[in-house]
Structure formats: C-alpha cells, structure tokens
Amino acid sequence: MKTTKLTATQETVLKQAAETGTLHTSALTLKGGARKKVLDSLTSKGFLIPMKKADTYDISPQGKAAIGLPVDDQPAQKGKIRTGTKLHRVIELLSRPEGAEIHEIMRETGWQQHTVRGTLAGALKKRLGLTIESEKPEGKDRIYRITAGLEALFQGETA
C-alpha cells in the first residue's frame, strides 16, 4: 500500500475530523490561505470528503488509516448506491474479471469520456472508497477493474 507522509497540521486536521465525525472549517484554528491549502491537499489525497453542506468535510477510511485509526469494515450508509442506476451499471462492468474499457462504459451509460473518468476518480474512488486498478495491454485500450472495497458496498444485497 502506498504510504503518504502527512505534515503536523494535516495530521491535526484529520484527528479533529475523526474525533468530531464531521469537520466544519470554522472549528479549525487555521485561517485564510493556510486552511484552504491544507483542506485542498487532504481532499485531493482522498483523506477528507467534502459534504453537500458548505465548508463541511467528512473523514474517509483512507484518512483514518493515514492517522493510524482502525478503519471500519463497513462503509457508512451514505456510501451506498441505488441499484438500476448508471453508476451501479459502471460498478458492475468494472467488477467483472475482464474489467471494462472507457469506451465500453461510455456505450453502456451514454456518458462522455470525461464524465466516465471523473466518475472513476470521484464517485468510485473518493466517495465510495473503491480501489480501481488499470492495465494497458499491448495494442489495446486501457482496462479498468475494481480490485477492493466492493464487498462492503454491496453488503446486505442479494446477488
């Protein structure tokens, strides 16, 4: 697993998010540009998840692992997805042993290429905490696969 070195400030912010459950930026002692830089850095690394409410963040399982806290085996209920949606179809395609190419996902969902790439990085990796790996076979398009995190996502559903 890739390890990420955190600064003392980043670690403090993550610990504060872990203690409170939901981090509101007004609770931070950092101000102005320093606060924005730390929050942007932690968000881009997937340690903090911006919530719909402005200036509010939730700590991700990766964030908990980065500060040495045990990661819950079960994802939060907000990470669940509805069946029959395009996002659910993308997860089905990526969870196959053969994986899926971008163009195959585009054809199944009707999405543009940039939307598919954004979904892989944002919705699947950051929001749902799935591990997506890719490979580039010689002379073929890149193939993406979900390699971890799927069990917890569909826990409780019948196959």
VONUNU-589765 format. One record per residue: x, y, z negated of N, C-alpha, C in turn. Coordinates in Angstrom, 2 decimals. Example, Ala and Ser with C-alpha at 12.3 -4.5 7.8 and 13.67 -1.06 7.14 Angstrom:
residues 2
+---------+---------+---------+---------+---------+---------+---------+---------+---------+
|     n.X |     n.Y |     n.Z |    ca.X |    ca.Y |    ca.Z |     c.X |     c.Y |     c.Z |
+---------+---------+---------+---------+---------+---------+---------+---------+---------+
|   13.19 |   -5.69 |   -7.80 |   12.30 |   -4.50 |   -7.80 |   13.20 |   -3.30 |   -7.80 |
|   12.85 |   -2.25 |   -7.08 |   13.67 |   -1.06 |   -7.14 |   12.90 |    0.03 |   -7.87 |
+---------+---------+---------+---------+---------+---------+---------+---------+---------+
This chain:
residues 159
+---------+---------+---------+---------+---------+---------+---------+---------+---------+
|     n.X |     n.Y |     n.Z |    ca.X |    ca.Y |    ca.Z |     c.X |     c.Y |     c.Z |
+---------+---------+---------+---------+---------+---------+---------+---------+---------+
|    0.84 |   -1.18 |    0.00 |    0.00 |    0.00 |    0.00 |    0.89 |    1.24 |    0.00 |
|    0.46 |    2.22 |    0.72 |    1.19 |    3.47 |    0.80 |    1.03 |    4.23 |   -0.52 |
|    2.15 |    4.72 |   -1.05 |    2.08 |    5.50 |   -2.27 |    2.26 |    6.96 |   -1.92 |
|    1.55 |    7.79 |   -2.64 |    1.62 |    9.23 |   -2.42 |    2.07 |    9.88 |   -3.70 |
|    3.10 |   10.70 |   -3.61 |    3.59 |   11.41 |   -4.79 |    2.75 |   12.67 |   -4.98 |
|    2.26 |   12.83 |   -6.18 |    1.43 |   13.98 |   -6.50 |    2.25 |   15.00 |   -7.27 |
|    1.91 |   16.26 |   -7.08 |    2.51 |   17.30 |   -7.92 |    1.80 |   17.28 |   -9.27 |
|    2.38 |   17.96 |  -10.24 |    1.76 |   18.01 |  -11.57 |    0.38 |   18.65 |  -11.51 |
|    0.25 |   19.68 |  -10.68 |   -1.04 |   20.37 |  -10.55 |   -2.08 |   19.46 |   -9.90 |
|   -1.69 |   18.75 |   -8.84 |   -2.62 |   17.83 |   -8.18 |   -3.07 |   16.74 |   -9.16 |
|   -2.13 |   16.22 |   -9.93 |   -2.46 |   15.18 |  -10.89 |   -3.42 |   15.71 |  -11.97 |
|   -3.20 |   16.93 |  -12.41 |   -4.08 |   17.54 |  -13.41 |   -5.50 |   17.70 |  -12.86 |
|   -5.60 |   18.15 |  -11.62 |   -6.92 |   18.34 |  -11.00 |   -7.63 |   16.99 |  -10.85 |
|   -6.90 |   15.96 |  -10.43 |   -7.52 |   14.64 |  -10.29 |   -7.97 |   14.10 |  -11.65 |
|   -7.16 |   14.30 |  -12.68 |   -7.55 |   13.83 |  -14.02 |   -8.79 |   14.57 |  -14.51 |
|   -8.86 |   15.86 |  -14.22 |  -10.03 |   16.64 |  -14.62 |  -11.27 |   16.15 |  -13.87 |
|  -11.11 |   15.81 |  -12.60 |  -12.23 |   15.28 |  -11.82 |  -12.67 |   13.93 |  -12.35 |
|  -11.71 |   13.11 |  -12.76 |  -12.04 |   11.79 |  -13.28 |  -12.75 |   11.89 |  -14.63 |
|  -12.37 |   12.85 |  -15.46 |  -12.98 |   13.00 |  -16.77 |  -14.41 |   13.53 |  -16.68 |
|  -14.61 |   14.50 |  -15.81 |  -15.92 |   15.14 |  -15.74 |  -16.87 |   14.43 |  -14.78 |
|  -16.35 |   13.59 |  -13.90 |  -17.20 |   12.91 |  -12.94 |  -17.37 |   13.72 |  -11.68 |
|  -17.76 |   14.93 |  -11.81 |  -17.90 |   15.85 |  -10.69 |  -17.12 |   17.12 |  -11.02 |
|  -16.27 |   17.50 |  -10.11 |  -15.40 |   18.65 |  -10.34 |  -15.98 |   19.88 |   -9.66 |
|  -16.22 |   20.92 |  -10.44 |  -16.63 |   22.20 |   -9.87 |  -15.43 |   23.11 |   -9.93 |
|  -15.17 |   23.83 |   -8.85 |  -13.95 |   24.63 |   -8.76 |  -13.88 |   25.71 |   -9.83 |
|  -15.00 |   26.16 |  -10.36 |  -14.97 |   27.18 |  -11.40 |  -14.35 |   26.65 |  -12.70 |
|  -14.30 |   25.32 |  -12.85 |  -13.72 |   24.73 |  -14.05 |  -12.20 |   24.68 |  -13.99 |
|  -11.63 |   24.94 |  -12.84 |  -10.17 |   24.87 |  -12.69 |   -9.52 |   26.15 |  -13.21 |
|   -8.33 |   26.00 |  -13.76 |   -7.57 |   27.18 |  -14.20 |   -6.85 |   27.84 |  -13.03 |
|   -6.71 |   27.11 |  -11.94 |   -6.06 |   27.67 |  -10.74 |   -6.98 |   28.71 |  -10.11 |
|   -6.38 |   29.69 |   -9.52 |   -7.17 |   30.74 |   -8.88 |   -6.70 |   30.96 |   -7.44 |
|   -7.56 |   31.53 |   -6.64 |   -7.24 |   32.01 |   -5.30 |   -6.63 |   30.97 |   -4.37 |
|   -5.51 |   31.37 |   -3.76 |   -4.87 |   30.54 |   -2.75 |   -4.32 |   29.24 |   -3.30 |
|   -3.81 |   29.25 |   -4.53 |   -3.27 |   28.02 |   -5.11 |   -4.37 |   26.98 |   -5.28 |
|   -5.56 |   27.42 |   -5.74 |   -6.68 |   26.49 |   -5.90 |   -7.09 |   25.92 |   -4.55 |
|   -7.19 |   26.78 |   -3.53 |   -7.59 |   26.32 |   -2.20 |   -6.58 |   25.34 |   -1.65 |
|   -5.29 |   25.63 |   -1.83 |   -4.24 |   24.76 |   -1.29 |   -4.26 |   23.39 |   -1.97 |
|   -4.42 |   23.34 |   -3.27 |   -4.45 |   22.06 |   -3.99 |   -5.69 |   21.26 |   -3.59 |
|   -6.85 |   21.91 |   -3.53 |   -8.08 |   21.20 |   -3.17 |   -8.05 |   20.71 |   -1.73 |
|   -7.51 |   21.54 |   -0.82 |   -7.39 |   21.12 |    0.58 |   -6.45 |   19.92 |    0.71 |
|   -5.35 |   19.96 |   -0.03 |   -4.39 |   18.86 |    0.03 |   -5.01 |   17.56 |   -0.49 |
|   -5.70 |   17.64 |   -1.62 |   -6.30 |   16.43 |   -2.20 |   -7.45 |   15.92 |   -1.34 |
|   -8.18 |   16.83 |   -0.70 |   -9.27 |   16.42 |    0.18 |   -8.73 |   15.76 |    1.45 |
|   -7.67 |   16.34 |    2.02 |   -7.12 |   15.78 |    3.25 |   -6.51 |   14.41 |    3.02 |
|   -6.02 |   14.16 |    1.81 |   -5.46 |   12.85 |    1.48 |   -6.53 |   11.84 |    1.10 |
|   -7.78 |   12.30 |    0.98 |   -8.88 |   11.41 |    0.65 |   -9.03 |   11.17 |   -0.84 |
|   -8.36 |   11.97 |   -1.69 |   -8.45 |   11.79 |   -3.13 |   -9.68 |   12.48 |   -3.71 |
|  -10.10 |   13.55 |   -3.10 |  -11.32 |   14.25 |   -3.52 |  -12.29 |   14.25 |   -2.35 |
|  -13.57 |   14.14 |   -2.67 |  -14.61 |   14.13 |   -1.65 |  -15.48 |   15.35 |   -1.86 |
|  -15.54 |   16.27 |   -0.86 |  -16.42 |   17.43 |   -1.02 |  -17.88 |   17.00 |   -1.02 |
|  -18.63 |   17.59 |   -1.93 |  -20.05 |   17.24 |   -2.02 |  -20.87 |   18.30 |   -1.31 |
|  -22.15 |   18.03 |   -1.12 |  -23.02 |   18.96 |   -0.40 |  -23.14 |   20.29 |   -1.13 |
|  -23.15 |   20.24 |   -2.46 |  -23.23 |   21.46 |   -3.25 |  -21.89 |   22.20 |   -3.11 |
|  -21.93 |   23.47 |   -2.83 |  -20.72 |   24.24 |   -2.58 |  -19.75 |   24.20 |   -3.76 |
|  -18.47 |   24.13 |   -3.44 |  -17.38 |   24.16 |   -4.43 |  -17.46 |   23.02 |   -5.44 |
|  -17.98 |   21.90 |   -5.03 |  -18.10 |   20.74 |   -5.91 |  -17.44 |   19.53 |   -5.23 |
|  -16.68 |   18.78 |   -6.00 |  -15.96 |   17.64 |   -5.47 |  -16.17 |   16.43 |   -6.37 |
|  -16.03 |   15.27 |   -5.77 |  -16.09 |   14.01 |   -6.49 |  -14.76 |   13.30 |   -6.25 |
|  -14.29 |   12.56 |   -7.22 |  -13.03 |   11.85 |   -7.04 |  -13.30 |   10.54 |   -6.32 |
|  -12.45 |   10.19 |   -5.38 |  -12.61 |    8.96 |   -4.61 |  -11.89 |    7.81 |   -5.32 |
|  -12.15 |    6.58 |   -4.92 |  -11.40 |    5.45 |   -5.51 |   -9.89 |    5.60 |   -5.29 |
|   -9.50 |    6.16 |   -4.14 |   -8.07 |    6.38 |   -3.88 |   -7.51 |    7.40 |   -4.86 |
|   -8.31 |    8.40 |   -5.20 |   -7.89 |    9.41 |   -6.16 |   -7.70 |    8.81 |   -7.55 |
|   -8.61 |    7.93 |   -7.93 |   -8.48 |    7.26 |   -9.23 |   -7.22 |    6.39 |   -9.25 |
|   -6.99 |    5.68 |   -8.16 |   -5.80 |    4.83 |   -8.08 |   -4.52 |    5.67 |   -8.12 |
|   -4.55 |    6.85 |   -7.53 |   -3.36 |    7.71 |   -7.48 |   -2.93 |    8.18 |   -8.86 |
|   -3.87 |    8.31 |   -9.79 |   -3.50 |    8.75 |  -11.14 |   -3.48 |    7.57 |  -12.10 |
|   -3.57 |    6.36 |  -11.58 |   -3.40 |    5.18 |  -12.40 |   -4.63 |    4.69 |  -13.11 |
|   -5.79 |    5.19 |  -12.75 |   -7.04 |    4.72 |  -13.35 |   -7.52 |    3.47 |  -12.63 |
|   -8.19 |    2.57 |  -13.34 |   -8.73 |    1.41 |  -12.65 |   -9.83 |    1.83 |  -11.68 |
|   -9.83 |    1.19 |  -10.54 |  -10.83 |    1.50 |   -9.51 |  -12.00 |    0.57 |   -9.69 |
|  -13.19 |    1.14 |   -9.69 |  -14.40 |    0.32 |   -9.81 |  -14.48 |   -0.63 |   -8.63 |
|  -14.90 |   -1.85 |   -8.93 |  -15.08 |   -2.81 |   -7.85 |  -16.29 |   -2.48 |   -7.00 |
|  -17.27 |   -1.82 |   -7.63 |  -18.48 |   -1.50 |   -6.89 |  -18.46 |   -0.02 |   -6.53 |
|  -18.77 |    0.31 |   -5.28 |  -18.82 |    1.72 |   -4.92 |  -20.04 |    2.38 |   -5.53 |
|  -19.98 |    3.68 |   -5.61 |  -21.12 |    4.44 |   -6.12 |  -22.30 |    4.26 |   -5.18 |
|  -23.49 |    4.40 |   -5.68 |  -24.69 |    4.23 |   -4.88 |  -24.73 |    5.19 |   -3.70 |
|  -24.10 |    6.37 |   -3.85 |  -24.16 |    7.33 |   -2.75 |  -23.38 |    6.85 |   -1.53 |
|  -22.52 |    5.86 |   -1.68 |  -21.74 |    5.33 |   -0.57 |  -22.50 |    4.36 |    0.29 |
|  -23.68 |    3.98 |   -0.13 |  -24.49 |    3.02 |    0.64 |  -24.99 |    3.67 |    1.92 |
|  -25.18 |    2.85 |    2.92 |  -25.73 |    3.33 |    4.17 |  -27.00 |    2.57 |    4.48 |
|  -27.84 |    3.20 |    5.28 |  -29.08 |    2.56 |    5.70 |  -28.81 |    1.61 |    6.85 |
|  -29.52 |    0.51 |    6.88 |  -29.40 |   -0.41 |    8.00 |  -30.21 |    0.12 |    9.16 |
|  -29.80 |   -0.24 |   10.36 |  -30.50 |    0.18 |   11.57 |  -30.06 |    1.53 |   12.09 |
|  -29.12 |    2.17 |   11.42 |  -28.62 |    3.47 |   11.89 |  -27.42 |    3.25 |   12.81 |
|  -27.03 |    4.31 |   13.50 |  -25.86 |    4.21 |   14.37 |  -24.60 |    3.94 |   13.55 |
|  -24.49 |    4.54 |   12.37 |  -23.34 |    4.30 |   11.52 |  -23.28 |    2.83 |   11.11 |
|  -24.42 |    2.25 |   10.80 |  -24.46 |    0.82 |   10.46 |  -24.00 |   -0.01 |   11.65 |
|  -24.42 |    0.36 |   12.86 |  -24.01 |   -0.38 |   14.07 |  -22.49 |   -0.27 |   14.27 |
|  -21.92 |    0.91 |   14.02 |  -20.47 |    1.08 |   14.15 |  -19.75 |    0.16 |   13.17 |
|  -20.25 |    0.08 |   11.94 |  -19.63 |   -0.80 |   10.94 |  -19.72 |   -2.25 |   11.38 |
|  -20.86 |   -2.63 |   11.96 |  -21.00 |   -4.00 |   12.46 |  -19.97 |   -4.29 |   13.54 |
|  -19.78 |   -3.33 |   14.47 |  -18.81 |   -3.53 |   15.56 |  -17.40 |   -3.64 |   15.01 |
|  -17.06 |   -2.79 |   14.06 |  -15.70 |   -2.77 |   13.54 |  -15.41 |   -3.95 |   12.61 |
|  -16.44 |   -4.55 |   12.06 |  -16.22 |   -5.65 |   11.13 |  -16.10 |   -7.00 |   11.83 |
|  -16.32 |   -7.03 |   13.15 |  -16.14 |   -8.27 |   13.89 |  -14.65 |   -8.63 |   13.91 |
|  -14.32 |   -9.90 |   13.99 |  -12.89 |  -10.29 |   14.04 |  -12.15 |   -9.66 |   15.21 |
|  -12.85 |   -9.48 |   16.34 |  -12.20 |   -8.87 |   17.50 |  -12.18 |   -7.36 |   17.44 |
|  -12.88 |   -6.75 |   16.46 |  -12.90 |   -5.30 |   16.30 |  -13.65 |   -4.63 |   17.44 |
|  -13.36 |   -3.36 |   17.68 |  -14.04 |   -2.61 |   18.73 |  -13.14 |   -1.51 |   19.25 |
|  -13.31 |   -1.21 |   20.53 |  -12.60 |   -0.09 |   21.15 |  -13.49 |    1.16 |   21.05 |
|  -12.87 |    2.32 |   21.19 |  -13.62 |    3.58 |   21.12 |  -14.74 |    3.60 |   22.16 |
|  -14.43 |    3.17 |   23.39 |  -15.42 |    3.23 |   24.47 |  -16.60 |    2.29 |   24.19 |
|  -16.35 |    1.18 |   23.52 |  -17.42 |    0.26 |   23.17 |  -18.36 |    0.91 |   22.14 |
|  -17.79 |    1.60 |   21.18 |  -18.59 |    2.29 |   20.17 |  -19.38 |    3.43 |   20.82 |
|  -18.74 |    4.14 |   21.76 |  -19.42 |    5.23 |   22.48 |  -20.64 |    4.69 |   23.23 |
|  -20.47 |    3.54 |   23.87 |  -21.56 |    2.95 |   24.65 |  -22.71 |    2.51 |   23.73 |
|  -22.39 |    1.95 |   22.57 |  -23.41 |    1.46 |   21.64 |  -24.18 |    2.59 |   20.95 |
|  -23.49 |    3.69 |   20.67 |  -24.12 |    4.76 |   19.90 |  -24.57 |    5.96 |   20.73 |
|  -23.96 |    6.14 |   21.90 |  -24.25 |    7.32 |   22.70 |  -23.47 |    8.54 |   22.23 |
|  -22.52 |    8.34 |   21.34 |  -21.71 |    9.43 |   20.81 |  -20.56 |    9.76 |   21.75 |
|  -20.06 |   10.99 |   21.62 |  -18.85 |   11.40 |   22.34 |  -17.64 |   10.80 |   21.62 |
|  -16.50 |   10.81 |   22.35 |  -15.28 |   10.22 |   21.80 |  -14.85 |   10.92 |   20.51 |
|  -14.94 |   12.26 |   20.48 |  -14.51 |   12.97 |   19.28 |  -15.42 |   12.67 |   18.09 |
|  -16.68 |   12.38 |   18.35 |  -17.60 |   12.03 |   17.28 |  -17.25 |   10.67 |   16.69 |
|  -16.90 |    9.73 |   17.57 |  -16.51 |    8.41 |   17.09 |  -15.24 |    8.51 |   16.24 |
|  -14.25 |    9.25 |   16.71 |  -13.01 |    9.40 |   15.94 |  -13.27 |   10.09 |   14.60 |
|  -14.13 |   11.10 |   14.61 |  -14.48 |   11.79 |   13.37 |  -15.21 |   10.87 |   12.40 |
|  -16.06 |   10.01 |   12.92 |  -16.78 |    9.06 |   12.08 |  -15.82 |    8.07 |   11.44 |
|  -14.85 |    7.61 |   12.22 |  -13.88 |    6.65 |   11.68 |  -13.11 |    7.28 |   10.52 |
|  -12.65 |    8.51 |   10.71 |  -11.82 |    9.17 |    9.69 |  -12.66 |    9.71 |    8.53 |
|  -13.79 |   10.32 |    8.85 |  -14.56 |   10.99 |    7.81 |  -15.54 |   10.08 |    7.10 |
|  -16.50 |    9.59 |    7.82 |  -17.57 |    8.82 |    7.17 |  -17.09 |    7.46 |    6.67 |
|  -16.31 |    6.77 |    7.50 |  -15.94 |    5.41 |    7.11 |  -14.77 |    5.37 |    6.15 |
|  -13.71 |    6.12 |    6.45 |  -12.53 |    6.08 |    5.57 |  -12.72 |    6.90 |    4.31 |
|  -13.07 |    8.16 |    4.48 |  -13.13 |    9.04 |    3.31 |  -14.37 |    8.83 |    2.47 |
|  -15.54 |    8.86 |    3.10 |  -16.79 |    8.80 |    2.33 |  -17.08 |    7.41 |    1.80 |
|  -16.93 |    6.39 |    2.67 |  -17.27 |    5.04 |    2.26 |  -16.08 |    4.26 |    1.72 |
|  -14.87 |    4.78 |    1.89 |  -13.69 |    4.14 |    1.33 |  -13.27 |    2.87 |    2.04 |
|  -13.67 |    2.71 |    3.29 |  -13.29 |    1.52 |    4.05 |  -11.87 |    1.66 |    4.56 |
|  -11.20 |    0.54 |    4.70 |   -9.86 |    0.52 |    5.28 |   -9.99 |    0.12 |    6.74 |
|   -9.54 |    1.00 |    7.62 |   -9.63 |    0.75 |    9.05 |   -8.22 |    0.68 |    9.60 |
|   -7.92 |   -0.41 |   10.28 |   -6.61 |   -0.57 |   10.91 |   -6.82 |   -0.64 |   12.41 |
|   -5.79 |   -0.28 |   13.14 |   -5.88 |   -0.33 |   14.60 |   -4.64 |   -0.98 |   15.16 |
|   -4.80 |   -1.50 |   16.35 |   -3.66 |   -2.06 |   17.07 |   -3.80 |   -1.70 |   18.54 |
|   -2.69 |   -1.66 |   19.23 |   -2.69 |   -1.29 |   20.64 |   -2.08 |   -2.44 |   21.42 |
|   -2.94 |   -3.35 |   21.92 |   -2.42 |   -4.46 |   22.73 |   -1.82 |   -3.92 |   24.04 |
|   -0.82 |   -4.61 |   24.54 |   -0.14 |   -4.20 |   25.77 |   -1.14 |   -4.11 |   26.93 |
|   -1.25 |   -2.94 |   27.52 |   -2.09 |   -2.74 |   28.69 |   -3.58 |   -2.60 |   28.40 |
|   -3.96 |   -2.51 |   27.14 |   -5.38 |   -2.39 |   26.78 |   -5.58 |   -1.17 |   25.90 |
|   -6.86 |   -0.82 |   25.67 |   -7.18 |    0.29 |   24.78 |   -6.97 |   -0.11 |   23.32 |
|   -6.82 |    0.89 |   22.46 |   -6.63 |    0.65 |   21.03 |   -7.87 |   -0.01 |   20.45 |
|   -7.65 |   -0.99 |   19.59 |   -8.74 |   -1.72 |   18.93 |   -8.74 |   -1.39 |   17.45 |
|   -9.92 |   -1.06 |   16.93 |  -10.08 |   -0.71 |   15.52 |  -10.83 |   -1.82 |   14.80 |
|  -10.42 |   -2.07 |   13.54 |  -11.07 |   -3.10 |   12.70 |  -11.18 |   -2.60 |   11.27 |
|  -12.27 |   -2.99 |   10.61 |  -12.38 |   -2.76 |    9.17 |  -11.73 |   -3.95 |    8.49 |
|  -10.73 |   -3.67 |    7.65 |  -10.00 |   -4.76 |    7.01 |  -10.26 |   -4.87 |    5.51 |
|  -10.85 |   -3.84 |    4.90 |  -11.12 |   -3.93 |    3.46 |  -12.23 |   -2.95 |    3.08 |
|  -12.92 |   -3.28 |    1.99 |  -13.94 |   -2.39 |    1.45 |  -15.34 |   -2.73 |    1.90 |
|  -15.47 |   -3.64 |    2.82 |  -16.78 |   -3.97 |    3.37 |  -17.65 |   -4.76 |    2.39 |
|  -17.01 |   -5.60 |    1.57 |  -17.75 |   -6.45 |    0.65 |  -18.56 |   -5.59 |   -0.32 |
|  -17.94 |   -4.58 |   -0.85 |  -18.61 |   -3.72 |   -1.82 |  -19.72 |   -2.88 |   -1.18 |
|  -19.54 |   -2.52 |    0.08 |  -20.51 |   -1.69 |    0.77 |  -21.83 |   -2.40 |    0.98 |
|  -21.75 |   -3.68 |    1.33 |  -22.96 |   -4.43 |    1.62 |  -23.35 |   -5.36 |    0.48 |
|  -22.81 |   -5.13 |   -0.69 |  -23.15 |   -5.95 |   -1.84 |  -24.63 |   -5.81 |   -2.13 |
|  -25.28 |   -6.93 |   -2.29 |  -26.69 |   -6.90 |   -2.60 |  -27.57 |   -7.06 |   -1.38 |
|  -26.99 |   -6.94 |   -0.18 |  -27.78 |   -7.16 |    1.04 |  -27.69 |   -8.62 |    1.42 |
|  -28.70 |   -9.08 |    2.09 |  -28.64 |  -10.44 |    2.61 |  -28.16 |  -10.39 |    4.03 |
|  -27.34 |  -11.36 |    4.38 |  -26.75 |  -11.38 |    5.73 |  -27.70 |  -11.91 |    6.75 |
+---------+---------+---------+---------+---------+---------+---------+---------+---------+
